[in-house]
Amino acid sequence: MRRLKLIWDFRGPDSKKIAEHHEIHLKEYILAKQLELNITGVSRLTDMHAIAYMVVHEEQMRPIRDALKPHRGQIYDGV
C-alpha cells in the first residue's frame, strides 16, 4: 500500500512557526477523521522556507487533498 506525503509550503521569516502551527491542525484533522496513519511533521528547508506535511495512504489521498488543499505531494519513502 503506497503512502503519499501531502506538503504545505510556508515562506518568510516566520515560516517555521507557521508550519508548526499548521501541523497542530493536521493532527486535529487526523483525530477527527480517525485516520489510520498519524504521520505529520515540520521541516525547515531554509531560513525563509518551511513545510508542514502529513502522510496518507494513496486511496485516502483524494478526499483529504480536496478538504485540506496541500500545495504539493510526493511519494513517502519513510524518511
PETA-V95294 format. One record per pair of residues at least 6 apart in sequence whose ideal C-beta (glycine too) atoms are under 8 Angstrom apart, sorted by the first residue. I is the first residue (numbers start at 1). GAP is how many residues later the second one is. If there is no record, write none. Layout:
# PETA-V95294
I|GAP + I|GAP
This chain:
# PETA-V95294
1|56 + 1|57 + 1|58 + 2|55 + 2|56 + 2|73 + 3|34 + 3|36 + 3|52 + 3|53 + 3|54 + 3|55 + 3|72 + 3|73 + 3|75 + 4|51 + 4|52 + 4|53 + 4|54 + 4|57 + 4|69 + 4|70 + 4|71 + 4|72 + 5|48 + 5|49 + 5|50 + 5|68 + 5|69 + 5|70 + 5|71 + 6|47 + 6|48 + 6|49 + 6|50 + 6|55 + 6|58 + 6|59 + 6|62 + 6|64 + 6|67 + 7|44 + 7|45 + 7|46 + 7|63 + 7|64 + 7|65 + 7|66 + 7|67 + 8|11 + 8|14 + 8|43 + 8|44 + 8|45 + 8|62 + 8|63 + 9|40 + 9|41 + 9|42 + 9|62 + 9|63 + 10|6 + 10|8 + 10|9 + 10|12 + 10|39 + 10|40 + 10|41 + 10|42 + 11|37 + 11|38 + 12|6 + 12|36 + 13|34 + 13|35 + 15|29 + 15|33 + 15|34 + 15|35 + 16|26 + 16|28 + 16|34 + 18|32 + 19|23 + 19|24 + 19|25 + 19|31 + 19|32 + 19|33 + 20|22 + 20|32 + 22|30 + 23|17 + 23|18 + 23|19 + 23|29 + 26|14 + 26|26 + 26|28 + 26|42 + 27|11 + 27|13 + 29|6 + 29|25 + 29|35 + 29|38 + 29|39 + 30|7 + 30|8 + 30|10 + 30|24 + 33|31 + 35|21 + 35|25 + 35|29 + 36|21 + 37|18 + 37|19 + 37|20 + 39|15 + 39|16 + 39|37 + 40|12 + 40|13 + 40|14 + 40|15 + 41|11 + 41|12 + 42|8 + 42|9 + 42|10 + 42|11 + 43|7 + 43|8 + 43|10 + 44|6 + 45|6 + 54|10 + 54|14 + 54|16 + 55|21 + 56|8 + 61|12 + 65|8
